[in-house]
Amino acid sequence: MAQISELFGSMVFGDSVMKERLPKDTYKAMQKTIKEGKPLDISVANVVANAMKDWATEKGATHYTHWFQPMTGITAEKHDSFISPTKEGGVIMEFSGKELVKGEPDASSFPSGGLRATFEARGYTAWDPTSYAFIKDKCLCIPTAFCAYGGEALDKKTPLLRSMEAINKQALRVLKLFGNSNVTSVKTTVGPEQEYFLIDRALYEKRKDLIFTGRTLFGAMAPKGQELEDHYFGTIKPRVQAFMNELNVELWKLGILAKTEHNEVSPAQHELAPIFATTNIATDHNQLTMEIMQKTAKKHGLVCLLHEKPFEGVNGSGKHNNWSISTDTGINLLEPGDTPYENAQFLIFLCAVIKAVDEYQDLLRISVASAGNDHRLGANEAPPAIVSIFLGDELEGILNAIESGKDYKSKGKVQMKIGVDVLPKFPKDATDRNRTSPFAFTGNKFEFRMLGSAASISCANIILNTAVAEELRQFADELESATDFRIALDSLIKRVIKEHKRIIFNGNGYDEEWIAEAERRDLLNLKTTPDALPYYVSEKNLKLFSTHGVFTPNEARARYEIALENYCKVINIEALTMLDIASKDILPAVTAYSKELSSAAIAKKQLIADADCGYEKSIVSKIAALSGKLYDETGVLKGLIATAKDMGYEELSRFCKDSIIPTMEKIRSYGDELETITAKEYWPMPSYGELLFSV
């Protein structure tokens, strides 16, 4: 294998390739577009397109595609070959600037939330030059935005780019007040940690629930789960390591900075973490990572499960969104420095985040809301559904001192004592980590821990960027008009701390006491997706989006409609799959086993007149009772599904939450209990023990 340094980015039309292949003037124009957002002339695009085509074909590519991210949550692509006919009946390889800059996929078959009628098919993809083109499966993939004929955003990239521009604009205003005139751009950066499960493909193919829904709708817990805590950071099994090795190579080829890999808490669960990248590129890379994980798993006879809760009784999978703000001069604006109490610039950006999370806690909850993630949030394995911020004792102490006007006595860098003389001493971090916190400060960034593993990270980062941009806008308005900047700054920081400290919580987010405390603080507890989604289109939130040009009111309402529709469709698919398994697999299987036991009891009596058939009678009796309840509840579920057909999505989402899901939970409980008393050879599906421990 080639050296990693040679391998890395080898399938990316990145900066070094452009510098080598583009004329100097063209390269400079591209750099201005990438770094400063300057528009790109079509003559420049023509030169770039030709160089891109030559590079791609030399690498074996035969087609190109505008690679975009519609509101399905996954990526989309339509492949076109580079060939064009000649007069002589042959072909030549061509690719123009026009083809690079704009494409035209059908816009009618993607979710639009009412922005487009079914018969209105025209849509456009527009090249995003800030995210490098790459080769995947012999196809040149050009990252693009996707919009409707009327210009409405139909994707997840466009509003993300808008939100990045919004926070850039407002952050520059604030930095200028601090005398940072040399800063020309501010970008948010993200490092998304990705959790996932790996299971044997042969077993997966015997589970209709995993195939159709991505999670197990039935399954009694195995005798061993995660209670011994032996899987977390444990030795990686050879089959998994082989998968990880190939995954790393494929990611590195695409310039994805895969850095850390390890076993997670649950059996068969693992994690991959990349190095930080700008939010736009990190989002593109995470979408690619999920796709390549699933493709690579198949090569190794495995299946990669990205559902937030594929197995009941063990931890589900999240995606930790490590978010920060940096300048083009290399300054992390969330870096406290050695004396954060005296670092006014750090404090003003910290206050902007605190105020944003407090005022837009509803939107942050919405940004991670899905049918799958509802199984995970607040389930003593993930952050609760209540949004709060963890700052750590020192930062909270600093804020308290500022609010009260008292001096803060820093403890300084405390040396960590381990009690073993041969081990080196090292400074203790100013903050511990709090894995129960939804939004935790971890030194120079915030870790937003509520995202589900299958989600695009764009939604969470759109909200974060836009909400913080709004607070920075308010700060800049106030400070720019102040007669004395220092006095106004001091007053602003104190006021924000006093008015928004309710969102700060350093304790155990799993504790029932916190739920009561959060209620006393008047914080939202939006437990499910139907509870959260209506806030999407509140007047406050529509104003936020339109103020910063991230969503028009129609675009915001469309996303609300799409999220509602997706939730309802997911629950409907799960309900229909559950009925199919219960009726066609479980009930026939337990009936057959019951018949076998009854025949065995009769045979025993024939051999021994006074034989004790207590075991057979007991099991048959239990099967009869449980299968009767299971059958009855499937009838109830069928009726609920029939009732739901005439409902609109708002009403249906609540109906799913209040009626369909509780009925499904009952059906599962009966099915899981039947599994525990049915002989293995009769049970129609691989067990949790096989699924979780077979790799």
Secondary structure, 3 states (H helix, E strand, C coil): CCCHHHHCCCCECCHHHHHHHCCHHHHHHHHHHHHHCCCCCHHHHHHHHHHHHHHHHHCCCCEEEEEECECCCCCECCEEECEEECCCCCEEECCCHHHHHEECCECCCCCCCCCCCCCCCEEEEEECCCCCCEEECCEEEEEEEEEECCCCECECHHHHHHHHHHHHHHHHHHHHHCCCCCCCCEEEEEEEEEEEEEEEHHHHCCCHHHHHHCCCCCCCCCCCCCCCCCCCCCCCCHHHHHHHHHHHHHHHHCCCCEEEEEECCCCCEEEEEECCEEHHHHHHHHHHHHHHHHHHHHHCCEEEECCCCCCCCCCCCEEEEEEEEEECCCCECCCCCCCHHHCHHHHHHHHHHHHHHHHCHHHHHHCCCCCCHHHCCCCCCCCCCCCCEECCHHHHHHHHHHHHCCCCCCCCCCEECCCCCCCCCEECCCCCCCCCCCEEECCCCEEEEEEECCCCCHHHHHHHHHHHHHHHHHHHHHHHCCCCHHHHHHHHHHHHHHHHHHHECCCCCCCHHHHHHHHHCCCCCCCCHHHHHHHHHCHHHHHHHHHCCCCCHHHHHHHHHHHHHHHHHHHHHHHHHHHHHHHHHHHHHHHHHHHHHHHHHHHHHHHCCCCCCHHHHHHHHHHHHHHHHHHHHHHHHHHHHHHHCCCCHHHHHHHHHHHHHHHHHHHHHHHHHHHHHCCCCCCCCCCHHHHHHCC
